[in-house]
Amino acid sequence: MPYSAPLDDYNFLFDHVVGLDKVRQHDRFEDASDDLTRAILTEAGKLCEEVMAPLQRAGDMTPSYLENGVVRTADGYADGFKAIAEGGWIGMSANPEFGGMGLPMTVTTAVNEMMSAACLSLQLAPLMSQGQIEALEHHASDAIKDIYLPKLISGEWTGTMNLTEPQAGSDVGALSSKAAENGDGTYRVSGQKIYISWGDNDFASNICHLVLARLPSAPAGTKGISLFLVPKYMPDENGEAGVANSLKVVSLEHKMGLHGSPTCVMQYDEANGWLVGPEGGGMAAMFTMMNNARLGVGCQGIGAGEGAYQHALAYALDRKQGRTPVEGGSGTIVDHADVRRMLLSMKADLFAARAIALSCAVAIDMGTATGEAEWKARAAFLTPISKAFGTR
Ligand SMILES: Cc1cc2nc3c(=O)[nH]c(=O)nc-3n(C[C@H](O)[C@H](O)[C@H](O)COP(=O)(O)OP(=O)(O)OC[C@H]3O[C@@H](n4cnc5c(N)ncnc54)[C@H](O)[C@@H]3O)c2cc1C
């Protein structure tokens, strides 16, 4: 079924509920005028309706698979990702110094939700890159930023996050992946990670993994965890993907849904990487990516809900059943008060979830623009709520 981008809902929320205006009043986001924001949403809506929505079913019917150690993606996904990358949608909120657009997170959040509704499993690929970009912007050395950020923002390379291990899911502090110094500023990382979204693909020329691991003599628990950037191919002297690193995709998970997104078991065998952030500061650094992903995953829930609502409404307007309970009714089930109640409840829940996610994004933007602790605290408060309520 076609997807129709709910642009009026976003514009209403921007103007009358979450107050995008106060974000625009700060120098940092003064370019994100009302006209520009509307034009961006319209263009994103077109991409979602015309390019991404037609891929949703393809991704489910022809899931990604592993072939000779390389993940082959669903039919049309490579072209879909190219369209997302070429439109600049990956780096919407990224630093313009590295090729990003520097737009408010509020606008990115609306676009991410639309893309999730149109094709959730493909949208997860740029979402992972967005989180990694934010983590590197905040915690990586200048040398790493110079090499990786332009490639991730342009979509030439993609990013992943590697926390989970077979014995360490909710309890991340139980992870046992190890890292050791090579003596030349690099580290070698070993261990197995599971459930790694978009751990590999056949459309990016390099895959950049952010991996949590322990250095020798690190304390137990989360305080002993450090973060490493481990690329599939080591960058050569020109910053291009060079020799293969010592890591591989072992297998893909077979999931109930989300078949277009390869959820990988990754094996690292003394793979070379760089420390991101201080030793023992891995959880704090990874939380930048995780918080980005938490809001993003909340929006995925809202997007999936919007898609379900649009299907339900179309069905209710089409399905003829029983006697029409109202005079001059259409004869379809939408004439029943209880069907309308269910549809309106869905719409109201979606509106509330969207308002919470966008309020969270406004708080993030205000924190960025003003540096004020109150806004940062509000963003920290609303991020898990956006994820929990949006996904529920
Ligand atoms: C589609 C998909 C994509 C994913 N992508 C990534 C990714 O890209 N990178 C990554 O690192 N990870 C990823 N994950 C992993 C995800 O983060 C983990 O699934 C999550 O951390 C939970 O771990 P677990 O599945 O091992 O569940 P468990 O920790 O085994 O939990 C199982 C159940 O027990 C409950 N439980 C556990 N501990 C407690 C407790 N102390 N108190 C009360 N209840 C508890 C949980 O709530 C849950 O209901 C992905 C998972 C999925 C399904």
The ligand as an SDF file (V2000), in Angstrom:
LIG
                    3D

 53 58  0  0  0  0  0  0  0  0999 V2000
   16.5300   -6.2140   15.7580 C   0  0  0  0  0  0  0  0  0  0  0  0
   17.6100   -5.9670   16.7550 C   0  0  0  0  0  0  0  0  0  0  0  0
   18.6660   -5.1430   16.4430 C   0  0  0  0  0  0  0  0  0  0  0  0
   19.6870   -4.9310   17.3620 C   0  0  0  0  0  0  0  0  0  0  0  0
   20.7450   -4.1270   16.9980 N   0  0  0  0  0  0  0  0  0  0  0  0
   21.7970   -4.0110   17.8500 C   0  0  0  0  0  0  0  0  0  0  0  0
   22.9740   -3.3020   17.4490 C   0  0  0  0  0  0  0  0  0  0  0  0
   23.0420   -2.7360   16.3530 O   0  0  0  0  0  0  0  0  0  0  0  0
   24.0360   -3.2880   18.3050 N   0  0  0  0  0  0  0  0  0  0  0  0
   23.9920   -3.8900   19.5310 C   0  0  0  0  0  0  0  0  0  0  0  0
   24.9880   -3.8160   20.2400 O   0  0  0  0  0  0  0  0  0  0  0  0
   22.8920   -4.5560   19.9440 N   0  0  0  0  0  0  0  0  0  0  0  0
   21.7940   -4.6360   19.1410 C   0  0  0  0  0  0  0  0  0  0  0  0
   20.6780   -5.3140   19.5320 N   0  0  0  0  0  0  0  0  0  0  0  0
   20.6880   -5.9630   20.8410 C   0  0  0  0  0  0  0  0  0  0  0  0
   19.8180   -5.2830   21.8740 C   0  0  0  0  0  0  0  0  0  0  0  0
   20.3990   -4.1150   22.3070 O   0  0  0  0  0  0  0  0  0  0  0  0
   19.6530   -6.3550   22.9610 C   0  0  0  0  0  0  0  0  0  0  0  0
   18.7040   -7.2460   22.4540 O   0  0  0  0  0  0  0  0  0  0  0  0
   19.2280   -5.7720   24.2570 C   0  0  0  0  0  0  0  0  0  0  0  0
   20.3220   -5.1150   24.8490 O   0  0  0  0  0  0  0  0  0  0  0  0
   18.6800   -6.8290   25.2130 C   0  0  0  0  0  0  0  0  0  0  0  0
   19.5580   -7.8840   25.3710 O   0  0  0  0  0  0  0  0  0  0  0  0
   19.1060   -9.4190   25.1940 P   0  0  0  0  0  0  0  0  0  0  0  0
   18.3880   -9.5410   23.8960 O   0  0  0  0  0  0  0  0  0  0  0  0
   20.3070  -10.2720   25.4030 O   0  0  0  0  0  0  0  0  0  0  0  0
   18.0150   -9.6500   26.3170 O   0  0  0  0  0  0  0  0  0  0  0  0
   18.2710  -10.1210   27.8150 P   0  0  0  0  0  0  0  0  0  0  0  0
   19.2210   -9.1830   28.4560 O   0  0  0  0  0  0  0  0  0  0  0  0
   18.5810  -11.5690   27.8350 O   0  0  0  0  0  0  0  0  0  0  0  0
   16.8330   -9.8820   28.4220 O   0  0  0  0  0  0  0  0  0  0  0  0
   15.7770  -10.8150   28.1950 C   0  0  0  0  0  0  0  0  0  0  0  0
   14.5790  -10.3590   28.9970 C   0  0  0  0  0  0  0  0  0  0  0  0
   14.9180  -10.2770   30.3820 O   0  0  0  0  0  0  0  0  0  0  0  0
   14.6570   -8.9760   30.8870 C   0  0  0  0  0  0  0  0  0  0  0  0
   15.6950   -8.5810   31.8440 N   0  0  0  0  0  0  0  0  0  0  0  0
   17.0360   -8.6800   31.6840 C   0  0  0  0  0  0  0  0  0  0  0  0
   17.6730   -8.1930   32.7470 N   0  0  0  0  0  0  0  0  0  0  0  0
   16.7270   -7.7510   33.5930 C   0  0  0  0  0  0  0  0  0  0  0  0
   16.7560   -7.1170   34.8690 C   0  0  0  0  0  0  0  0  0  0  0  0
   17.9290   -6.8160   35.4870 N   0  0  0  0  0  0  0  0  0  0  0  0
   15.5780   -6.8040   35.4560 N   0  0  0  0  0  0  0  0  0  0  0  0
   14.4000   -7.0890   34.8480 C   0  0  0  0  0  0  0  0  0  0  0  0
   14.3020   -7.6820   33.6400 N   0  0  0  0  0  0  0  0  0  0  0  0
   15.4550   -8.0010   33.0150 C   0  0  0  0  0  0  0  0  0  0  0  0
   14.6640   -8.0760   29.6730 C   0  0  0  0  0  0  0  0  0  0  0  0
   13.8790   -6.9070   29.8490 O   0  0  0  0  0  0  0  0  0  0  0  0
   14.0660   -8.9830   28.5980 C   0  0  0  0  0  0  0  0  0  0  0  0
   12.6560   -8.9900   28.6830 O   0  0  0  0  0  0  0  0  0  0  0  0
   19.6280   -5.5230   18.6370 C   0  0  0  0  0  0  0  0  0  0  0  0
   18.5450   -6.3520   18.9700 C   0  0  0  0  0  0  0  0  0  0  0  0
   17.5540   -6.5620   18.0580 C   0  0  0  0  0  0  0  0  0  0  0  0
   16.4000   -7.4500   18.4470 C   0  0  0  0  0  0  0  0  0  0  0  0
  1  2  1  0
  2  3  1  0
  2 52  2  0
  3  4  2  0
  4  5  1  0
  4 50  1  0
  5  6  2  0
  6  7  1  0
  6 13  1  0
  7  8  2  0
  7  9  1  0
  9 10  1  0
 10 11  2  0
 10 12  1  0
 12 13  2  0
 13 14  1  0
 14 15  1  0
 14 50  1  0
 15 16  1  0
 16 17  1  0
 16 18  1  0
 18 19  1  0
 18 20  1  0
 20 21  1  0
 20 22  1  0
 22 23  1  0
 23 24  1  0
 24 25  2  0
 24 26  1  0
 24 27  1  0
 27 28  1  0
 28 29  2  0
 28 30  1  0
 28 31  1  0
 31 32  1  0
 32 33  1  0
 33 34  1  0
 33 48  1  0
 34 35  1  0
 35 36  1  0
 35 46  1  0
 36 37  1  0
 36 45  1  0
 37 38  2  0
 38 39  1  0
 39 40  1  0
 39 45  2  0
 40 41  1  0
 40 42  2  0
 42 43  1  0
 43 44  2  0
 44 45  1  0
 46 47  1  0
 46 48  1  0
 48 49  1  0
 50 51  2  0
 51 52  1  0
 52 53  1  0
M  END
$$$$
